[in-house]
Amino acid sequence: MGKPREASSAPSGAASANSPDSPEGLEELGFEDALARLETIVDRLEQGDLELGQALAAFEEGVALTRRCAGQLEDAERRIEVLVREGEKWIARPFEETEEAG
């Protein structure tokens, strides 16, 4: 007895050109959706039950999603820099994460 596989409208390991699963469809995904999709891919890869071709396709999609998320985070950081105001002037200042003592 094997694990039941997730149902998919695309053939196993393949994605249609306009699907969010394809590199072309990634541009349509918001940050949260892209991150959730990436987490799903990581879970599937960690299970280790994908065939080599499926694992490679999933890995490639994961790389594309990672780049997409990183780009969206960079865009958000640039927007934050523009919105920082100091005194009477608006200035661009890099976003700095604060480390909270635990």
N, CA, C and O atoms as a MOPAC input file, in Angstrom:
PM7 MOZYME 1SCF
protein

 N      0.82600 1    -1.18300 1     0.00000 1
 C      0.00000 1     0.00000 1     0.00000 1
 C      0.86500 1     1.23800 1     0.00000 1
 O      1.74800 1     1.37900 1     0.84600 1
 N      0.62100 1     2.15100 1    -0.94900 1
 C      1.36000 1     3.40900 1    -1.00600 1
 C      0.50400 1     4.55300 1    -0.52500 1
 O     -0.69900 1     4.41400 1    -0.30500 1
 N      1.14200 1     5.66400 1    -0.37100 1
 C      0.40800 1     6.87200 1     0.01800 1
 C     -0.45500 1     7.33200 1    -1.14100 1
 O     -0.03200 1     7.23800 1    -2.29300 1
 N     -1.66500 1     7.83200 1    -0.86400 1
 C     -2.46000 1     8.38400 1    -1.96300 1
 C     -1.81900 1     9.67800 1    -2.44300 1
 O     -1.35900 1    10.49300 1    -1.64300 1
 N     -1.79700 1     9.84800 1    -3.71900 1
 C     -1.22200 1    11.06500 1    -4.29500 1
 C     -2.27700 1    12.15500 1    -4.37000 1
 O     -3.47400 1    11.88300 1    -4.47200 1
 N     -1.80100 1    13.41200 1    -4.31500 1
 C     -2.71700 1    14.54600 1    -4.42500 1
 C     -3.27800 1    14.58800 1    -5.83500 1
 O     -2.56900 1    14.32700 1    -6.80700 1
 N     -4.54700 1    14.91700 1    -5.93500 1
 C     -5.17100 1    15.05100 1    -7.24500 1
 C     -4.68400 1    16.32700 1    -7.89600 1
 O     -4.50500 1    17.34700 1    -7.23100 1
 N     -4.47000 1    16.26700 1    -9.19300 1
 C     -3.98400 1    17.42600 1    -9.93200 1
 C     -4.61700 1    17.41500 1   -11.30600 1
 O     -4.82900 1    16.35500 1   -11.89400 1
 N     -4.91900 1    18.60500 1   -11.81900 1
 C     -5.49800 1    18.69000 1   -13.14300 1
 C     -4.43000 1    18.54700 1   -14.21800 1
 O     -4.74800 1    18.22300 1   -15.36200 1
 N     -3.15200 1    18.78700 1   -13.86400 1
 C     -2.06300 1    18.64900 1   -14.81900 1
 C     -1.46700 1    17.26600 1   -14.68200 1
 O     -1.52700 1    16.66500 1   -13.60900 1
 N     -0.88800 1    16.75000 1   -15.76300 1
 C     -0.21200 1    15.46500 1   -15.66300 1
 C      0.88500 1    15.54100 1   -14.61000 1
 O      1.43800 1    16.61000 1   -14.34800 1
 N      1.19000 1    14.40800 1   -14.01600 1
 C      2.17500 1    14.35400 1   -12.94400 1
 C      3.49900 1    14.94300 1   -13.40200 1
 O      4.07400 1    14.51200 1   -14.40200 1
 N      3.98800 1    15.96200 1   -12.63800 1
 C      5.26200 1    16.57100 1   -12.94000 1
 C      5.19400 1    17.62700 1   -14.02200 1
 O      6.22200 1    18.21300 1   -14.35900 1
 N      4.02100 1    17.89400 1   -14.58200 1
 C      3.89400 1    18.88700 1   -15.64200 1
 C      2.93100 1    19.97000 1   -15.21600 1
 O      2.09900 1    19.77000 1   -14.33100 1
 N      3.05100 1    21.11900 1   -15.85700 1
 C      2.15700 1    22.23600 1   -15.57300 1
 C      1.78500 1    22.90400 1   -16.88300 1
 O      2.59600 1    22.97400 1   -17.80700 1
 N      0.56200 1    23.39100 1   -16.95800 1
 C      0.15100 1    24.09800 1   -18.16200 1
 C      0.79600 1    25.47100 1   -18.19700 1
 O      1.19800 1    25.99500 1   -17.15800 1
 N      0.89700 1    26.05700 1   -19.38100 1
 C      1.61400 1    27.32000 1   -19.54700 1
 C      0.99700 1    28.46600 1   -18.76600 1
 O      1.72100 1    29.37800 1   -18.36600 1
 N     -0.29700 1    28.45800 1   -18.53400 1
 C     -0.94400 1    29.56100 1   -17.83500 1
 C     -1.23800 1    29.26100 1   -16.38100 1
 O     -1.87700 1    30.06600 1   -15.70200 1
 N     -0.79200 1    28.13300 1   -15.89400 1
 C     -1.03500 1    27.72600 1   -14.52200 1
 C     -0.08700 1    28.43700 1   -13.57700 1
 O      1.04500 1    28.73300 1   -13.95800 1
 N     -0.52300 1    28.72800 1   -12.32700 1
 C      0.40400 1    29.29400 1   -11.35600 1
 C      1.56400 1    28.34900 1   -11.07000 1
 O      2.57500 1    28.77200 1   -10.50700 1
 N      1.43700 1    27.06000 1   -11.45100 1
 C      2.50700 1    26.09400 1   -11.24400 1
 C      3.62400 1    26.26800 1   -12.26100 1
 O      4.72400 1    25.75700 1   -12.04700 1
 N      3.37800 1    26.97200 1   -13.36000 1
 C      4.38800 1    27.14500 1   -14.38400 1
 C      5.15400 1    28.43300 1   -14.14000 1
 O      4.62600 1    29.35000 1   -13.51100 1
 N      6.40000 1    28.52500 1   -14.63000 1
 C      7.16100 1    29.75300 1   -14.45400 1
 C      6.44200 1    30.97500 1   -15.00800 1
 O      6.54800 1    32.06400 1   -14.44200 1
 N      5.70700 1    30.80800 1   -16.11300 1
 C      4.97800 1    31.93400 1   -16.67900 1
 C      3.85700 1    32.39200 1   -15.75100 1
 O      3.57500 1    33.58700 1   -15.66600 1
 N      3.21600 1    31.45300 1   -15.05700 1
 C      2.10400 1    31.77200 1   -14.17300 1
 C      2.53600 1    32.33200 1   -12.82900 1
 O      1.69500 1    32.83200 1   -12.08200 1
 N      3.82600 1    32.26400 1   -12.49300 1
 C      4.30600 1    32.74200 1   -11.20400 1
 C      4.11500 1    34.23900 1   -11.03800 1
 O      3.92100 1    34.71800 1    -9.92100 1
 N      4.16700 1    34.98100 1   -12.13400 1
 C      4.01600 1    36.43100 1   -12.05900 1
 C      2.64100 1    36.83300 1   -11.54100 1
 O      2.46600 1    37.94100 1   -11.03400 1
 N      1.67100 1    35.94500 1   -11.66700 1
 C      0.31300 1    36.23400 1   -11.21400 1
 C      0.13900 1    36.01100 1    -9.71700 1
 O     -0.82900 1    36.49500 1    -9.13100 1
 N      1.06200 1    35.28800 1    -9.09300 1
 C      0.92900 1    34.95700 1    -7.68400 1
 C      1.34200 1    36.11800 1    -6.79100 1
 O      2.35400 1    36.77400 1    -7.03600 1
 N      0.55200 1    36.36300 1    -5.76100 1
 C      0.94100 1    37.31200 1    -4.74200 1
 C      1.97700 1    36.66000 1    -3.83700 1
 O      2.22500 1    35.45800 1    -3.93800 1
 N      2.58300 1    37.44900 1    -2.95300 1
 C      3.63900 1    36.94000 1    -2.08700 1
 C      3.16600 1    35.76500 1    -1.24500 1
 O      3.83200 1    34.73100 1    -1.19300 1
 N      2.02700 1    35.91500 1    -0.59000 1
 C      1.53500 1    34.87300 1     0.30200 1
 C      1.23300 1    33.58100 1    -0.44800 1
 O      1.53100 1    32.49200 1     0.04100 1
 N      0.63800 1    33.70300 1    -1.64100 1
 C      0.32600 1    32.52100 1    -2.44700 1
 C      1.60300 1    31.84000 1    -2.92600 1
 O      1.70300 1    30.61300 1    -2.91400 1
 N      2.58400 1    32.64900 1    -3.35000 1
 C      3.85600 1    32.09000 1    -3.81200 1
 C      4.57300 1    31.37700 1    -2.67100 1
 O      5.13800 1    30.30100 1    -2.86300 1
 N      4.55100 1    31.97600 1    -1.48800 1
 C      5.19400 1    31.35900 1    -0.33200 1
 C      4.50000 1    30.05700 1     0.05800 1
 O      5.16700 1    29.07400 1     0.38200 1
 N      3.17500 1    30.04200 1     0.02900 1
 C      2.43000 1    28.82000 1     0.34400 1
 C      2.74000 1    27.72800 1    -0.67200 1
 O      2.90400 1    26.56400 1    -0.30500 1
 N      2.82100 1    28.09800 1    -1.94900 1
 C      3.15200 1    27.12800 1    -2.99300 1
 C      4.56100 1    26.58400 1    -2.77100 1
 O      4.79600 1    25.38500 1    -2.92400 1
 N      5.49700 1    27.46100 1    -2.41200 1
 C      6.86600 1    27.04400 1    -2.14500 1
 C      6.91700 1    26.06200 1    -0.98000 1
 O      7.63900 1    25.06700 1    -1.04000 1
 N      6.16000 1    26.33200 1     0.07400 1
 C      6.11400 1    25.42100 1     1.21900 1
 C      5.57100 1    24.05400 1     0.81900 1
 O      6.05400 1    23.02900 1     1.30100 1
 N      4.57100 1    24.03100 1    -0.05800 1
 C      4.01500 1    22.76900 1    -0.55000 1
 C      5.06700 1    21.98500 1    -1.32100 1
 O      5.19000 1    20.77000 1    -1.15900 1
 N      5.82200 1    22.68200 1    -2.15600 1
 C      6.86700 1    22.03000 1    -2.94400 1
 C      7.94400 1    21.44900 1    -2.03100 1
 O      8.38600 1    20.31800 1    -2.22800 1
 N      8.36300 1    22.22400 1    -1.03600 1
 C      9.37700 1    21.73700 1    -0.09700 1
 C      8.87800 1    20.48300 1     0.60900 1
 O      9.62200 1    19.51400 1     0.75500 1
 N      7.61700 1    20.49700 1     1.04700 1
 C      7.04800 1    19.31700 1     1.71400 1
 C      7.08400 1    18.09700 1     0.79600 1
 O      7.45400 1    17.00500 1     1.22700 1
 N      6.70200 1    18.28100 1    -0.46700 1
 C      6.69600 1    17.16200 1    -1.42100 1
 C      8.10700 1    16.63300 1    -1.65400 1
 O      8.32000 1    15.42200 1    -1.72300 1
 N      9.07700 1    17.55300 1    -1.77700 1
 C     10.45400 1    17.11600 1    -1.98900 1
 C     11.00000 1    16.39000 1    -0.76100 1
 O     11.73900 1    15.41400 1    -0.88900 1
 N     10.63800 1    16.86400 1     0.41800 1
 C     11.11800 1    16.23500 1     1.64900 1
 C     10.54500 1    14.82900 1     1.83700 1
 O     11.18200 1    13.98200 1     2.46300 1
 N      9.35200 1    14.57600 1     1.30400 1
 C      8.75200 1    13.24400 1     1.41600 1
 C      9.56600 1    12.21500 1     0.64600 1
 O      9.58400 1    11.03900 1     1.00900 1
 N     10.23600 1    12.64900 1    -0.40900 1
 C     11.11300 1    11.76600 1    -1.15900 1
 C     10.42300 1    10.73100 1    -2.02800 1
 O     11.05800 1     9.76400 1    -2.44900 1
 N      9.13100 1    10.90900 1    -2.31000 1
 C      8.43300 1     9.90000 1    -3.11000 1
 C      8.19000 1    10.34300 1    -4.55500 1
 O      7.42400 1     9.70200 1    -5.27400 1
 N      8.83000 1    11.42800 1    -4.98500 1
 C      8.68100 1    11.88300 1    -6.36600 1
 C      9.69500 1    11.17800 1    -7.24900 1
 O     10.80500 1    10.86900 1    -6.81600 1
 N      9.30700 1    10.93000 1    -8.47600 1
 C     10.24700 1    10.40800 1    -9.45500 1
 C     11.24900 1    11.51200 1    -9.77400 1
 O     10.98700 1    12.68700 1    -9.51600 1
 N     12.38900 1    11.13500 1   -10.33200 1
 C     13.45200 1    12.09400 1   -10.60200 1
 C     12.97500 1    13.28300 1   -11.43600 1
 O     13.26700 1    14.42900 1   -11.09400 1
 N     12.25900 1    13.03200 1   -12.50600 1
 C     11.76500 1    14.11600 1   -13.36600 1
 C     10.82400 1    15.04700 1   -12.61800 1
 O     10.88500 1    16.26600 1   -12.77900 1
 N      9.94900 1    14.46400 1   -11.79600 1
 C      9.01400 1    15.27100 1   -10.99600 1
 C      9.76900 1    16.09200 1    -9.95600 1
 O      9.44600 1    17.25600 1    -9.72100 1
 N     10.77600 1    15.47900 1    -9.33400 1
 C     11.55800 1    16.18600 1    -8.32000 1
 C     12.31800 1    17.35200 1    -8.94300 1
 O     12.38000 1    18.43500 1    -8.36100 1
 N     12.89200 1    17.13800 1   -10.11600 1
 C     13.60600 1    18.22500 1   -10.79600 1
 C     12.66400 1    19.36000 1   -11.17400 1
 O     12.99900 1    20.53200 1   -10.99600 1
 N     11.48700 1    19.01900 1   -11.69500 1
 C     10.50700 1    20.03900 1   -12.06400 1
 C     10.05300 1    20.81300 1   -10.82400 1
 O      9.91700 1    22.03500 1   -10.86900 1
 N      9.82100 1    20.11100 1    -9.73200 1
 C      9.40800 1    20.76300 1    -8.49200 1
 C     10.51900 1    21.67100 1    -7.97500 1
 O     10.25300 1    22.78200 1    -7.51700 1
 N     11.75600 1    21.20200 1    -8.04700 1
 C     12.89200 1    21.99800 1    -7.59900 1
 C     13.01800 1    23.27000 1    -8.43300 1
 O     13.22400 1    24.35400 1    -7.88700 1
 N     12.89500 1    23.13900 1    -9.75700 1
 C     12.96400 1    24.31100 1   -10.64200 1
 C     11.86700 1    25.32000 1   -10.30600 1
 O     12.10800 1    26.52700 1   -10.27100 1
 N     10.66200 1    24.81000 1   -10.06100 1
 C      9.56300 1    25.70000 1    -9.69200 1
 C      9.85500 1    26.36900 1    -8.35200 1
 O      9.56500 1    27.55100 1    -8.16800 1
 N     10.42500 1    25.61800 1    -7.42500 1
 C     10.77800 1    26.17800 1    -6.12800 1
 C     11.79800 1    27.29400 1    -6.24600 1
 O     11.68800 1    28.31100 1    -5.56100 1
 N     12.79000 1    27.11600 1    -7.10900 1
 C     13.78700 1    28.16900 1    -7.33500 1
 C     13.11600 1    29.41900 1    -7.90200 1
 O     13.39900 1    30.53500 1    -7.46500 1
 N     12.23100 1    29.22800 1    -8.87400 1
 C     11.51700 1    30.36600 1    -9.46500 1
 C     10.65100 1    31.07100 1    -8.42100 1
 O     10.59000 1    32.30100 1    -8.39100 1
 N      9.98500 1    30.29900 1    -7.57100 1
 C      9.16000 1    30.89200 1    -6.51400 1
 C     10.01900 1    31.64500 1    -5.50300 1
 O      9.63500 1    32.71600 1    -5.03300 1
 N     11.17500 1    31.09000 1    -5.17100 1
 C     12.08600 1    31.75500 1    -4.24400 1
 C     12.52400 1    33.09500 1    -4.80800 1
 O     12.54500 1    34.09800 1    -4.09500 1
 N     12.87100 1    33.11100 1    -6.08100 1
 C     13.27700 1    34.37300 1    -6.73300 1
 C     12.12600 1    35.36100 1    -6.75600 1
 O     12.32300 1    36.55400 1    -6.52700 1
 N     10.93600 1    34.87400 1    -7.03000 1
 C      9.74200 1    35.73300 1    -7.05100 1
 C      9.52100 1    36.36200 1    -5.67700 1
 O      9.32000 1    37.57300 1    -5.57400 1
 N      9.55600 1    35.55400 1    -4.63200 1
 C      9.34300 1    36.06400 1    -3.27000 1
 C     10.43000 1    37.05400 1    -2.88500 1
 O     10.13900 1    38.09300 1    -2.29400 1
 N     11.68700 1    36.74300 1    -3.21500 1
 C     12.79500 1    37.64200 1    -2.89000 1
 C     12.61600 1    38.98500 1    -3.60000 1
 O     12.85900 1    40.03800 1    -3.01000 1
 N     12.19800 1    38.94900 1    -4.84800 1
 C     11.96000 1    40.18400 1    -5.58800 1
 C     10.84100 1    41.01600 1    -4.97500 1
 O     10.94000 1    42.23900 1    -4.88600 1
 N      9.77800 1    40.34000 1    -4.55300 1
 C      8.66300 1    41.05400 1    -3.92200 1
 C      9.09400 1    41.66600 1    -2.59800 1
 O      8.67100 1    42.77300 1    -2.26500 1
 N      9.92500 1    40.96600 1    -1.83800 1
 C     10.42700 1    41.52000 1    -0.57800 1
 C     11.33300 1    42.72600 1    -0.83500 1
 O     11.27100 1    43.71400 1    -0.10300 1
 N     12.16800 1    42.65100 1    -1.86400 1
 C     13.02400 1    43.78300 1    -2.21800 1
 C     12.18500 1    44.99200 1    -2.62000 1
 O     12.50000 1    46.11800 1    -2.23600 1
 N     11.12100 1    44.76900 1    -3.39000 1
 C     10.22700 1    45.86000 1    -3.77800 1
 C      9.58800 1    46.49900 1    -2.55000 1
 O      9.49700 1    47.72300 1    -2.46200 1
 N      9.14900 1    45.68000 1    -1.61000 1
 C      8.54200 1    46.19500 1    -0.38100 1
 C      9.55700 1    47.00100 1     0.41400 1
 O      9.22400 1    48.05000 1     0.96600 1
 N     10.78400 1    46.52200 1     0.47400 1
 C     11.83300 1    47.23900 1     1.20200 1
 C     12.08900 1    48.60300 1     0.56200 1
 O     12.25200 1    49.59700 1     1.27000 1
 N     12.12600 1    48.65700 1    -0.75800 1
 C     12.31200 1    49.94800 1    -1.44400 1
 C     11.16600 1    50.90100 1    -1.14600 1
 O     11.38400 1    52.09800 1    -0.95700 1
 N      9.95700 1    50.38200 1    -1.10300 1
 C      8.80100 1    51.23500 1    -0.78300 1
 C      8.91100 1    51.77600 1     0.63200 1
 O      8.57700 1    52.93600 1     0.87700 1
 N      9.37300 1    50.95800 1     1.56300 1
 C      9.54000 1    51.40400 1     2.94800 1
 C     10.59400 1    52.50400 1     3.00700 1
 O     10.42000 1    53.49600 1     3.71600 1
 N     11.69000 1    52.33200 1     2.26100 1
 C     12.74300 1    53.34200 1     2.24900 1
 C     12.19800 1    54.69300 1     1.80600 1
 O     12.55800 1    55.72800 1     2.36800 1
 N     11.34000 1    54.68300 1     0.80900 1
 C     10.77900 1    55.92600 1     0.28600 1
 C      9.86200 1    56.58400 1     1.31000 1
 O      9.75300 1    57.81000 1     1.33900 1
 N      9.20800 1    55.79700 1     2.14200 1
 C      8.23300 1    56.33600 1     3.07700 1
 C      8.82700 1    56.82800 1     4.39600 1
 O      8.12800 1    57.44200 1     5.20200 1
 N     10.10000 1    56.56200 1     4.61200 1
 C     10.72900 1    56.98900 1     5.86400 1
 C     10.87100 1    58.51200 1     5.84200 1
 O     11.38600 1    59.08800 1     4.88300 1
 N     10.41800 1    59.13200 1     6.88500 1
 C     10.48400 1    60.59100 1     6.95900 1
 C     11.31600 1    60.97300 1     8.17800 1
 O     11.14800 1    60.42900 1     9.26900 1
 N     12.20900 1    61.91500 1     7.95700 1
 C     13.04800 1    62.39200 1     9.04300 1
 C     12.96600 1    63.91400 1     9.05500 1
 O     13.33500 1    64.57500 1     8.08500 1
 N     12.47200 1    64.46800 1    10.18100 1
 C     12.30900 1    65.91800 1    10.27300 1
 C     11.29100 1    66.40800 1     9.27100 1
 O     10.20200 1    65.84600 1     9.15500 1
 N     11.63800 1    67.43700 1     8.56100 1
 C     10.74700 1    68.03800 1     7.56300 1
 C     10.92500 1    67.41400 1     6.17800 1
 O     10.14300 1    67.68600 1     5.26800 1
 N     11.92600 1    66.60000 1     6.02500 1
 C     12.25100 1    66.05000 1     4.71200 1
 C     11.94900 1    64.55900 1     4.66400 1
 O     12.07300 1    63.83900 1     5.65500 1
 N     11.54800 1    64.12400 1     3.47500 1
 C     11.42300 1    62.68800 1     3.22400 1
 C     12.77200 1    62.22700 1     2.72700 1
 O     13.31400 1    62.79700 1     1.78100 1
 N     13.31200 1    61.21800 1     3.34300 1
 C     14.59700 1    60.70900 1     2.90400 1
 C     14.50100 1    59.20500 1     2.69600 1
 O     13.66400 1    58.52400 1     3.28800 1
 N     15.37600 1    58.71500 1     1.84600 1
 C     15.46100 1    57.26900 1     1.64600 1
 C     16.47400 1    56.72700 1     2.63600 1
 O     17.62300 1    57.16700 1     2.67400 1
 N     16.03900 1    55.77900 1     3.42600 1
 C     16.91800 1    55.15800 1     4.40700 1
 C     16.63200 1    53.66300 1     4.36700 1
 O     15.47100 1    53.25700 1     4.31600 1
 N     17.66700 1    52.84900 1     4.38800 1
 C     17.43100 1    51.40500 1     4.31800 1
 C     16.57500 1    50.92200 1     5.47600 1
 O     16.65300 1    51.43900 1     6.59100 1
 N     15.76600 1    49.92900 1     5.18800 1
 C     14.94600 1    49.28200 1     6.20700 1
 C     15.87500 1    48.50600 1     7.12700 1
 O     16.70900 1    47.72600 1     6.66800 1
 N     15.72400 1    48.72500 1     8.42100 1
 C     16.56800 1    48.01900 1     9.38300 1
 C     15.67300 1    47.18600 1    10.28400 1
 O     14.71600 1    47.68700 1    10.87400 1
 N     16.00100 1    45.90900 1    10.37700 1
 C     15.24600 1    45.03400 1    11.27000 1
 C     15.72700 1    45.27600 1    12.67300 1
 O     16.92400 1    45.44700 1    12.90800 1
 N     14.79000 1    45.29000 1    13.62000 1
 C     15.17400 1    45.42400 1    15.00700 1
 C     15.24700 1    44.04700 1    15.61600 1
 O     14.38300 1    43.20200 1    15.38000 1
 N     16.27100 1    43.82600 1    16.39300 1
 C     16.40400 1    42.54600 1    17.07400 1
 C     15.86700 1    42.70900 1    18.47500 1
 O     16.34200 1    43.54400 1    19.24500 1
 N     14.87000 1    41.90100 1    18.80000 1
 C     14.28100 1    41.96300 1    20.12900 1
 C     15.01400 1    41.00400 1    21.04300 1
 O     15.27400 1    39.85400 1    20.69100 1
 N     15.33600 1    41.49700 1    22.21400 1
 C     16.00800 1    40.63500 1    23.19600 1
 C     14.99700 1    39.62900 1    23.71100 1
 O     13.86600 1    39.99700 1    24.02900 1
 N     15.38200 1    38.37400 1    23.79700 1
 C     14.44600 1    37.33200 1    24.18500 1
 C     14.68800 1    36.77400 1    25.46900 1
 O     13.95800 1    35.88200 1    25.90200 1

